[in-house]
Amino acid sequence: MSSDFGRVIRVSIFGQSHGEAIGAVIDGIPAGEKIDLDRMDAFMRRRAPGGKGASQRKEADRVRIVSGLVDGYTCGAPLCGIIENTDVRSADYKAMADIPRPMHADYPAHVRHGGYNDVRGGGHYSARLTAPLCFAGAVCMQLLERKGIMLAGHLLSAGKVQDAAFDPVNEEPKVLLQLLEKKLPVIDENAGEKMLAAAEEARQAGDSMGGSVELCVLGLPAGIGEPPFGGVENRLSQALYAVPAIKAIDFGCGREAALMRGSEHNDPYTVEDGRIKTLFNRHGGILGGLTTGMPLLLTCHFKPTPTIARQQQSVSLSKMENTLLSAGGRHDPCAALRAVPCVEAAAAIALYDLYLEAKAHGHPLLA
Ligand SMILES: Cc1cc2nc3c(=O)[nH]c(=O)nc-3n(C[C@H](O)[C@H](O)[C@H](O)COP(=O)(O)O)c2cc1C
């Protein structure tokens, strides 16, 4: 497995869904950075299960910092945070040791680890591992903020319900700040209510649904990125696909570009208050793998939660025969509803790493 990410900072994630604890180690953060633990706790609460439209597993998700922080400041040693697993019901997963859930990682993980993988709650493949990702991301968000860079996401869709989209050219910091305060981050509150109702309807039908999360990053200077293999899309994608159930990412207008002509798609340049900007932002703030200084915009598309409360066709791995699976456990009817902070966290880790790398490589604006 490859449970670590980063070139200048290195984030490593450990644990299993029903093990004793999960956590993350972040190596390479400069010493002397103040970390606001109350804000980090608040960020963790946005991802935690147990709320409306979410799995009813009850976890406090309190991060215990065991190294790297002295009197609230990073000390240069690896920053390690541990989160205990307290509300586990491993009996729910007995059947799945032999009968893999369709569309979950159970079968390929069984093959990859020769049957020794921890199936309880999905083990290391569980979305529970997005909790330490959020811890590392919450730290990186604070460090990015100190450089004038802020980011936030919202649910662009859940099932067939759509939220309003970000303003791609002139999005205001206050909109992002408001989203960061919300347990269900949506721009249009009515859409949020409808999304929760649709998720509840899917749950009652023993089913699940997909959704998408739009992310906006403000304040990124132009010229960050290490193309061709370490470009901004490359590195963001590598980090974002650590969030399970993401099946596609659109940067800027993304796949829609394939249906346009150059004259419709091109973003004209203009000078405004001594700054070069683009009139539109279909490029989503990235060209040639480098930031352009425009807001960075991307959308992550999530598949429906695989574990549903319906009998599904599967196989018995021990008997090598077809069989039916009735999966137990407490599950999210729509993974996307809980995924906004996970997307923010993964993006913050990748962008902070890219920022430090550009600085180390002599980016003229970051000296
Ligand atoms: C926040 C979040 C919550 C999730 N909750 C569940 C869940 O309750 N049950 C489930 O089967 N999958 C859930 N998933 C999705 C699975 O973890 C994921 O589909 C699985 O690990 C297979 O990985 P893949 O979909 O990326 O191929 C969730 C994903 C996220 C991001």
The ligand as an SDF file (V2000), in Angstrom:
LIG
                    3D

 31 33  0  0  0  0  0  0  0  0999 V2000
  -17.1770   10.5290    3.7120 C   0  0  0  0  0  0  0  0  0  0  0  0
  -17.3750    9.1570    3.1120 C   0  0  0  0  0  0  0  0  0  0  0  0
  -18.2180    8.2790    3.7410 C   0  0  0  0  0  0  0  0  0  0  0  0
  -18.4170    6.9990    3.2060 C   0  0  0  0  0  0  0  0  0  0  0  0
  -19.2600    6.1540    3.8610 N   0  0  0  0  0  0  0  0  0  0  0  0
  -19.4450    4.9090    3.3830 C   0  0  0  0  0  0  0  0  0  0  0  0
  -20.3200    3.9890    4.0500 C   0  0  0  0  0  0  0  0  0  0  0  0
  -20.9420    4.3290    5.0650 O   0  0  0  0  0  0  0  0  0  0  0  0
  -20.4480    2.7480    3.5300 N   0  0  0  0  0  0  0  0  0  0  0  0
  -19.8020    2.3390    2.3930 C   0  0  0  0  0  0  0  0  0  0  0  0
  -19.9730    1.2250    1.9540 O   0  0  0  0  0  0  0  0  0  0  0  0
  -18.9660    3.1900    1.7340 N   0  0  0  0  0  0  0  0  0  0  0  0
  -18.7840    4.4450    2.2010 C   0  0  0  0  0  0  0  0  0  0  0  0
  -17.9320    5.3080    1.5190 N   0  0  0  0  0  0  0  0  0  0  0  0
  -17.3190    4.8780    0.2500 C   0  0  0  0  0  0  0  0  0  0  0  0
  -16.3110    3.7530    0.3910 C   0  0  0  0  0  0  0  0  0  0  0  0
  -15.3510    4.0150    1.3880 O   0  0  0  0  0  0  0  0  0  0  0  0
  -15.6190    3.4760   -0.9680 C   0  0  0  0  0  0  0  0  0  0  0  0
  -16.5680    3.3920   -1.9880 O   0  0  0  0  0  0  0  0  0  0  0  0
  -14.8040    2.1980   -0.9110 C   0  0  0  0  0  0  0  0  0  0  0  0
  -13.7210    2.3720   -0.0190 O   0  0  0  0  0  0  0  0  0  0  0  0
  -14.2540    1.7520   -2.2830 C   0  0  0  0  0  0  0  0  0  0  0  0
  -13.3960    2.7240   -2.8110 O   0  0  0  0  0  0  0  0  0  0  0  0
  -13.7000    3.4380   -4.2200 P   0  0  0  0  0  0  0  0  0  0  0  0
  -15.1720    3.7700   -4.2100 O   0  0  0  0  0  0  0  0  0  0  0  0
  -12.8480    4.6840   -4.2040 O   0  0  0  0  0  0  0  0  0  0  0  0
  -13.3600    2.4820   -5.3090 O   0  0  0  0  0  0  0  0  0  0  0  0
  -17.7410    6.5930    2.0110 C   0  0  0  0  0  0  0  0  0  0  0  0
  -16.8710    7.5090    1.3960 C   0  0  0  0  0  0  0  0  0  0  0  0
  -16.6900    8.7790    1.9280 C   0  0  0  0  0  0  0  0  0  0  0  0
  -15.7760    9.7490    1.2520 C   0  0  0  0  0  0  0  0  0  0  0  0
  1  2  1  0
  2  3  1  0
  2 30  2  0
  3  4  2  0
  4  5  1  0
  4 28  1  0
  5  6  2  0
  6  7  1  0
  6 13  1  0
  7  8  2  0
  7  9  1  0
  9 10  1  0
 10 11  2  0
 10 12  1  0
 12 13  2  0
 13 14  1  0
 14 15  1  0
 14 28  1  0
 15 16  1  0
 16 17  1  0
 16 18  1  0
 18 19  1  0
 18 20  1  0
 20 21  1  0
 20 22  1  0
 22 23  1  0
 23 24  1  0
 24 25  2  0
 24 26  1  0
 24 27  1  0
 28 29  2  0
 29 30  1  0
 30 31  1  0
M  END
$$$$
